[in-house]
């Protein structure tokens, strides 16, 4: 994993708002076990896929090969349209359907490329899924996992999960309980949206994906 991955924070996990967890109820043994297992399953799937991608990167697998492996997992685990809408903010309903499709395609490539670029090498890391889930209101719950790193403190990743037609999917991810990807993306996106609307944001995301992937994503 490159040194900027989980220390710089901005590219993958975004900046911060503790608001999502401020309304949280305690970790509750009363939550239905089956419901908790269902919410945890996508996070476990992502953990396994990221670990496999890291090991593949250390074996010299190409960016495009790792992208192809991670793409279906990320699209299944995350509700990317909801994440994008929340990241765009109040202007989302004003964007045309055609522009939303283009923006969604660019955002999907950018999101997958970000994970591929950040989880790119293996040096004894492991994931530990924390049992249970934490309800945070508004139909959402948080599932936590720890990324253990050799000779370094673990990173706690908290996935904000929402149940929808496709089952439980992540709508945000927070690092160390407060660093929200959606919050920083919203901040980052506003300049492009203000300068050229959805087309400018789509073009900016395409450039970022190309830079991360060396032009293969």
N, C-alpha and C positions, 0 to 999 in steps of 0.2 A: 504494500500500500504506500503511495507516495506521501511525503511528509506533510503536504498541505491538506490531506484528506480530512482528518478529524481534528486538526488544530486550527486551521484558518476558518473553518465552519461555513463561510458564506456560500461557496459553490454548491455544496450538497445539502446542507441542513438548514441554512437560513437563520435569520436573526429574530428575534426574540420577543416573545410576548408571554408572560406567564398566565395570561388571561384564561386560556383553555383549562389550565389545571387549577386556577384559583377557585373554581366552583366545584371542584371534585369532592366526592364523598370518600370516606376511608375505604381502603382495600377490604372488600366485604366478602366473608365466606358465604353469606346468604345468596350471592348471585348464583343463578342456576349453573350447575357444572357443565351441562351440555352446551349452553349458550357461551360460556367462557371458552370451552374447547373450540367451538366454531369460530370465535373471534380470534383465538390464538393461532389457528391453523395457517392463515395466510402469512403471518409474521414468521412462523417456523419455516414455511416454504421459501420465503425471501431469504432468511438466514442461510438456509442450505444452498440456495442458488448463488448468493454472494460469496460464500466460502468456496464453492466450486469454481467461480470465476476468478477468485484470487489465486487459487492453486493453478488454474489453467494459465493465468498470466505469468506465473513463475516458471511454467514449463515452456513459455514462448508462444502461446497461442496468440493469434493476431487479434487486433481490436475488433475487426469485423466478425470473427468467429465468436468472440465473447459477447459481442452485441447481439448476435443472432440467438445465443443461448439465453441471455438475460431478458431480451425484449418481451417474450410472451409471459414471463413470470411477473415482470413489473406491470404489464398491462392488466394482468389478472389481479394482482395484489392491491394496486392503487385504483381508485376511481379518478382517473386522470382528468376527466371533464370537470368534475366537481373541484378538483385541486386547481385547475386552470381558472375556472370561474371565480373562485375565492381569491386567487392571486391577482386577477385583473381588477376585481372589486366592483364598485358601483356602475362602472361603464359597461359591464358585460351584457346586460339586456339590450343595450343600444347597438351592439355590433351585429351586422347582418349575418345571416346563416352561412353565406358563402365565405365571408371573412372568418367566421368561427371555425369552419372546416379547415381552412388553410392554417389558422392559428393553432388548432388542435394538432394537426400533423407536425408542425414545427415544434410544438411543446413536447409531443411524444418523443421525437428524435432527441431533443435536448435533454429530457429527463433520463432516457435510457443511456445516452452517451455520458451523462454525468456520473451515473452509477458505474459504468464500465471503466471510466477514467480513474475514479477514486478508489475502487476496489480492484486494484490491478496487480497485486503481488502478495505472496504468502510468506509469512515469517513466524509461524506458530500461533497465529490468531485462532480464536474460537468464539462461537456465540453461545450464550446461555439464555434461554427463554425463561422469563420470570413467570411462575404459575399464576393463573387467575387474571382477571381484568378489573379495571377501575372505571366505574361509571362517572361521567362528567356532565351529564345533562344533555338536553337537546338530542336525545337518541344516540349519543356517542359514548364510546368507552375507550379506555387507553390500555394497550397491551405493551409491556416493556420487554426489552431484550438487552443483554449486556454483551458488548464486544470486548473480549479479553485480549490484551496485547502483551507480548513478551517484554518484561522489564518496564512496563508502563501501566498506569492505572487504567482500569476498564472504562469504556464509554457506555453510558446508559442511553439507549434509544427508546423513545416512547412513541408508539404509533397510535394516532387517533383514528379509531375505527368506527365506521357507520354501516349499518345493515341496510341493504337495498335489494333490488331485483337480482343482482348478481351475487348476493350473499354479503358477508362482511368484507369491506374493503377499506383501505387506509385513505384518509382524506387530509392528513397532515402527519409530519414526523418531527419530533422534538428531541433535541440532544440535551442530556443532563436535566431534563424536566422542564426546560423553559425556552430552548432555542428553536423557534418555529420556522420551518421551511417556507410555509405559506406567507408568513409575515414578511420575511426578507424578500421573497419573490415579488410580493405586492409593492414593496418599496422600490425594488430594482426596475419593475416593469413600468412604473409611472412616468419616468422620463421619456421612454420610447413612445408610450401611448400619448403623452402630451405633445410630442414633436411630430408624430405622423400617424397616430391611431393604430388600429389593429394591424394594418400592413407593415408598419414600421416595427412593431413588436415581433411579428412573424419573421421578418427578415433578420432581426437581431438574434432571435433564437436559432435560426438556421445558421447564422455565422458562428454562434457559440458552439453549436453541435459540431460544425465542421472543424473548428479549432480544437475541440476536445478529441475528435476522432481522427484527425489528420485528413479529413475530407471523405472518409468512408461511410459516414452516417448522415 
